[in-house]
Amino acid sequence: MVEEWVVVGPHEYLLETADLEELEKKVYEALKKGKRMPLSGIWRSAPCHLWELDAVLKRLKDKGLVTEE
């Protein structure tokens, strides 16, 4: 007998997305306070998906507001 799963939709948390403008402000403020932070530390302080954080960090980097090592 083969079990078959029925997919009913994505997890609810995947439906929630962050406002990238607001997230950018939060991340920038956190970096101003903490100076150097690992990506995991930034992610723990921001309620968002990793892809959203990546997009925000790229935006800040493109603006010349952050650097990475």
TORKOL-61384 format. One record per residue: residue number from 1; residue in three letters; x, y, z of N, C-alpha, C, CB in turn. Coordinates in nm, 2 decimals. Each point is the difference from the previous one (the first is absolute). Glycine has a CB too. Example, Ala and Ser with C-alpha at 12.3 -4.5 7.8 and 13.67 -1.06 7.14 Angstrom:
TORKOL-61384
{1,"ALA",{1.32,-0.57,0.78},{-0.09,0.12,0.00},{0.09,0.12,0.00},{-0.19,-0.12,0.12}}
{2,"SER",{0.15,0.23,-0.19},{0.09,0.11,0.00},{-0.08,0.11,0.08},{0.12,-0.06,-0.22}}
end
This chain:
TORKOL-61384
{1,"MET",{0.08,-0.12,0.00},{-0.08,0.12,0.00},{0.09,0.12,0.00},{-0.19,-0.12,0.12}}
{2,"VAL",{0.16,0.22,-0.21},{0.08,0.12,-0.01},{-0.08,0.12,0.06},{0.11,-0.09,-0.21}}
{3,"GLU",{-0.04,0.16,0.30},{-0.07,0.12,0.06},{0.02,0.11,-0.10},{0.04,-0.08,0.24}}
{4,"GLU",{-0.15,0.16,-0.25},{0.01,0.12,-0.08},{-0.04,0.12,0.08},{-0.05,-0.14,-0.21}}
{5,"TRP",{0.14,0.24,0.20},{-0.02,0.13,0.07},{-0.08,0.09,-0.09},{0.21,-0.03,0.14}}
{6,"VAL",{-0.29,0.12,-0.07},{-0.07,0.10,-0.07},{0.05,0.14,0.04},{-0.21,-0.15,-0.02}}
{7,"VAL",{0.26,0.22,-0.07},{0.05,0.14,0.04},{-0.11,0.10,-0.01},{0.23,-0.06,-0.09}}
{8,"VAL",{-0.25,0.13,0.20},{-0.11,0.09,0.00},{0.04,0.15,-0.01},{-0.12,-0.17,0.14}}
{9,"GLY",{0.25,0.19,-0.13},{0.05,0.14,-0.01},{0.12,0.02,0.07},{-0.23,0.08,-0.03}}
{10,"PRO",{0.29,0.04,0.02},{0.13,0.02,0.07},{-0.03,0.03,0.15},{0.10,0.10,-0.21}}
{11,"HIS",{0.01,-0.12,0.29},{-0.01,0.04,0.14},{-0.04,0.14,0.01},{0.18,-0.17,0.07}}
{12,"GLU",{-0.25,0.21,0.04},{-0.05,0.14,0.01},{0.12,0.09,0.01},{-0.20,-0.08,0.12}}
{13,"TYR",{0.31,0.04,-0.06},{0.11,0.10,0.02},{0.06,0.03,-0.14},{0.05,-0.09,0.23}}
{14,"LEU",{-0.07,0.01,-0.33},{0.06,0.03,-0.13},{-0.09,0.10,-0.07},{0.10,-0.23,-0.01}}
{15,"LEU",{-0.22,0.25,0.05},{-0.09,0.10,-0.06},{0.03,0.14,0.05},{-0.17,-0.18,-0.02}}
{16,"GLU",{0.23,0.19,0.14},{0.03,0.13,0.06},{0.13,0.05,-0.06},{-0.12,-0.06,0.21}}
{17,"THR",{0.12,0.18,-0.26},{0.13,0.06,-0.05},{0.02,0.13,0.08},{-0.03,-0.11,-0.23}}
{18,"ALA",{0.16,0.15,0.24},{0.03,0.12,0.06},{0.00,0.12,-0.10},{0.14,-0.13,0.17}}
{19,"ASP",{-0.17,0.25,-0.12},{0.01,0.12,-0.08},{0.15,0.03,-0.01},{-0.23,0.09,0.08}}
{20,"LEU",{0.29,-0.10,-0.20},{0.14,0.01,-0.01},{0.05,0.14,0.04},{-0.01,-0.17,-0.18}}
{21,"GLU",{-0.07,0.27,0.16},{0.05,0.14,0.05},{0.01,0.00,0.15},{-0.12,0.10,-0.20}}
{22,"GLU",{0.02,-0.15,0.27},{0.01,-0.01,0.15},{0.11,-0.09,0.04},{-0.25,0.05,0.01}}
{23,"LEU",{0.26,-0.16,-0.07},{0.11,-0.10,0.04},{0.14,0.06,-0.03},{-0.16,-0.19,-0.06}}
{24,"GLU",{0.17,0.27,-0.04},{0.13,0.07,-0.03},{0.03,0.09,0.11},{-0.04,-0.02,-0.25}}
{25,"LYS",{-0.06,0.10,0.30},{0.03,0.09,0.11},{0.04,-0.07,0.13},{-0.17,0.16,-0.10}}
{26,"LYS",{0.10,-0.27,0.13},{0.03,-0.08,0.12},{0.14,-0.06,-0.01},{-0.24,-0.05,0.03}}
{27,"VAL",{0.27,0.00,-0.14},{0.14,-0.07,-0.02},{0.10,0.11,0.01},{-0.09,-0.18,-0.14}}
{28,"TYR",{0.07,0.29,0.08},{0.10,0.11,0.00},{0.02,0.05,0.14},{-0.06,0.07,-0.23}}
{29,"GLU",{-0.05,-0.05,0.31},{0.01,0.05,0.14},{0.07,-0.11,0.08},{-0.21,0.13,-0.03}}
{30,"ALA",{0.19,-0.25,0.01},{0.06,-0.11,0.08},{0.15,0.00,-0.03},{-0.21,-0.14,0.00}}
{31,"LEU",{0.25,0.16,-0.13},{0.14,0.00,-0.03},{0.07,0.12,0.05},{-0.05,-0.12,-0.20}}
{32,"LYS",{-0.02,0.24,0.21},{0.06,0.12,0.06},{0.03,-0.02,0.14},{-0.13,0.14,-0.16}}
{33,"LYS",{0.05,-0.22,0.23},{0.02,-0.02,0.15},{0.10,-0.11,0.02},{-0.23,0.06,0.04}}
{34,"GLY",{0.23,-0.17,-0.12},{0.08,-0.11,0.03},{0.13,0.01,-0.08},{-0.20,-0.13,0.05}}
{35,"LYS",{0.21,0.22,-0.14},{0.12,0.01,-0.09},{0.02,-0.13,-0.08},{0.11,0.15,0.16}}
{36,"ARG",{-0.05,-0.25,-0.11},{0.03,-0.13,-0.07},{-0.10,-0.10,0.05},{0.24,0.05,-0.03}}
{37,"MET",{-0.31,-0.11,-0.06},{-0.09,-0.11,0.03},{0.00,-0.11,-0.10},{-0.15,0.17,0.12}}
{38,"PRO",{0.15,-0.29,-0.07},{-0.01,-0.11,-0.10},{-0.14,0.00,-0.06},{0.17,-0.14,0.12}}
{39,"LEU",{-0.19,0.08,-0.24},{-0.13,-0.01,-0.06},{-0.10,-0.07,0.09},{0.11,-0.01,-0.22}}
{40,"SER",{-0.07,-0.09,0.29},{-0.09,-0.07,0.09},{-0.05,0.09,0.11},{0.11,-0.21,-0.05}}
{41,"GLY",{-0.03,0.30,0.10},{-0.04,0.10,0.10},{-0.10,0.10,-0.05},{0.22,-0.03,0.11}}
{42,"ILE",{-0.20,0.07,-0.23},{-0.09,0.10,-0.06},{-0.13,-0.07,-0.02},{0.18,0.12,-0.12}}
{43,"TRP",{-0.18,-0.25,0.07},{-0.12,-0.07,-0.03},{-0.08,-0.02,0.12},{0.11,-0.11,-0.19}}
{44,"ARG",{-0.05,0.08,0.30},{-0.07,-0.03,0.13},{-0.07,0.13,0.05},{0.17,-0.18,0.06}}
{45,"SER",{-0.11,0.30,-0.09},{-0.06,0.12,0.04},{-0.11,0.05,-0.09},{0.22,0.06,0.11}}
{46,"ALA",{-0.24,-0.12,-0.22},{-0.09,0.05,-0.10},{-0.11,-0.11,-0.03},{0.18,0.16,-0.10}}
{47,"PRO",{-0.30,-0.13,0.11},{-0.11,-0.10,-0.03},{-0.02,0.00,-0.15},{-0.11,0.03,0.23}}
{48,"CYS",{0.19,-0.12,-0.30},{-0.01,0.00,-0.14},{0.05,-0.13,-0.06},{0.02,0.25,-0.01}}
{49,"HIS",{-0.04,-0.28,-0.11},{0.06,-0.11,-0.07},{0.14,0.03,-0.04},{-0.22,-0.07,-0.09}}
{50,"LEU",{0.31,-0.03,0.08},{0.14,0.02,-0.04},{0.01,0.07,-0.13},{0.06,-0.20,0.13}}
{51,"TRP",{-0.14,0.17,-0.23},{0.01,0.07,-0.13},{-0.03,0.15,0.01},{-0.07,-0.22,-0.11}}
{52,"GLU",{-0.02,0.25,0.21},{-0.03,0.14,0.01},{0.12,0.08,0.07},{-0.25,-0.06,0.02}}
{53,"LEU",{0.31,-0.01,0.07},{0.12,0.06,0.06},{0.11,0.02,-0.10},{-0.07,-0.10,0.22}}
{54,"ASP",{0.09,0.00,-0.30},{0.10,0.00,-0.11},{-0.03,0.12,-0.09},{0.03,-0.25,0.01}}
{55,"ALA",{-0.16,0.27,-0.05},{-0.03,0.11,-0.09},{0.02,0.14,0.07},{-0.17,-0.15,-0.11}}
{56,"VAL",{0.14,0.16,0.24},{0.02,0.12,0.07},{0.15,0.03,0.01},{-0.21,-0.03,0.13}}
{57,"LEU",{0.29,-0.07,-0.09},{0.15,0.02,0.01},{0.06,0.04,-0.14},{0.00,-0.17,0.19}}
{58,"LYS",{-0.05,0.11,-0.29},{0.05,0.04,-0.14},{-0.04,0.15,-0.02},{-0.02,-0.24,-0.09}}
{59,"ARG",{-0.10,0.28,0.12},{-0.04,0.14,-0.02},{0.09,0.09,0.08},{-0.24,-0.07,-0.04}}
{60,"LEU",{0.26,0.04,0.16},{0.09,0.08,0.09},{0.14,0.01,-0.06},{-0.14,-0.06,0.20}}
{61,"LYS",{0.19,-0.05,-0.25},{0.13,-0.01,-0.05},{0.01,0.08,-0.13},{0.03,-0.23,0.10}}
{62,"ASP",{-0.13,0.22,-0.19},{-0.01,0.08,-0.12},{0.00,0.15,0.03},{-0.12,-0.19,-0.11}}
{63,"LYS",{0.06,0.23,0.22},{0.00,0.14,0.04},{0.13,0.05,0.07},{-0.25,-0.02,0.02}}
{64,"GLY",{0.34,-0.08,0.00},{0.13,0.03,0.07},{-0.02,0.02,0.15},{0.07,0.11,-0.21}}
{65,"LEU",{-0.17,-0.16,0.27},{-0.03,0.01,0.14},{0.06,-0.11,0.09},{-0.20,0.13,-0.06}}
{66,"VAL",{0.23,-0.25,0.00},{0.06,-0.11,0.07},{0.11,-0.06,-0.08},{-0.22,-0.04,0.12}}
{67,"THR",{0.31,-0.03,-0.06},{0.10,-0.08,-0.06},{0.00,-0.13,0.07},{0.14,0.20,-0.06}}
{68,"GLU",{-0.08,-0.30,-0.01},{0.01,-0.13,0.06},{0.14,-0.06,-0.01},{-0.24,-0.04,-0.05}}
{69,"GLU",{0.28,-0.04,0.14},{0.13,-0.06,-0.01},{-0.01,-0.15,-0.02},{0.09,0.17,0.15}}
end
